[in-house]
Amino acid sequence: MSAIDQQPQYQPAPQQPVPGTDPVVLLLVGIVVVLVLGATGYLCVVHRSLAGPIGAVGGVASALAAAFGVALALRRR
């Protein structure tokens, strides 16, 4: 036997699959977002007095959703 045959062979560790987002979850989130935006738009058109408060809540909610998305993306790294 030669010296090369006696050396242990290096085998790389198997790659762990990267957890992805389930397409069904993305579809359901998309449907919920469309329904919420549609209901909000309907309320703003039918009840004009609610347009101001709904707009304010929508602005705060969009900022919170963006912060939540960034936090979730950083957590998955």
N, C-alpha and C positions, 0 to 999 in steps of 0.2 A: 504494500500500500504506500502511496505517496503522502507527503505532508498535506497536500491540498485536500485529499479525500477525508482526512481526519478532522478538519476544521468544521465546526457546526455551521450549518447554513442559516443565514439571516432571513427570516420571513417577516414581512411587514404585517402589522396588526390590521385586521379587517376594518374597513371604513364603516363608521356608524352612519346610518341613513339620517339625513337632515329632516327633522320633523316639519312637514309642510301643513298648509291649511287645507282642510277637507273642502272639495268643491261644493258639497251640499251646504256646508256652513256659509260659504261665500254667497251662494244663491239665496239662502234664507236671509242673510244680512242685507243683501241687495233689495229683496222684496220688502223687508221691514222698512228700510230707508225710503223707498219709493212711496210706500203707504203713509208713512209719517209725514213726508213732505207734501203729499197730495192732500192729506187731511188738514195740514197747516195752511196750505194755500186756499183750500175751501173755506176754512174759518176766517181767513183774512178777507176773502171776497164777500162772503155772506154777512159777516159781522165786522163792519169797518172799524168799530170802536175797539176791537180786539187786536187790530193790526199793530199798534204801537207796542203793547206788552208782549205779543207773540214775537215781534221782531227783536225785542230786547232779550227775551229768553233764547231765541235762536242764535243770537250773537254770542251769548255766554256758552251755550251748548256747543257751538262749533269750536270755540276755543278749548273747551274741556275735551271734546272728542279728539282734537289735534294733539293735545298734551297726552291723552291716554294712548293714542296710536304711537307716538314717539316713545313713550315709556314701554309699551309692549314690544316694539321693535328692538329697543335696546336690551330688553330682558332676554330675548330669544337668541342673542349673539353668544 
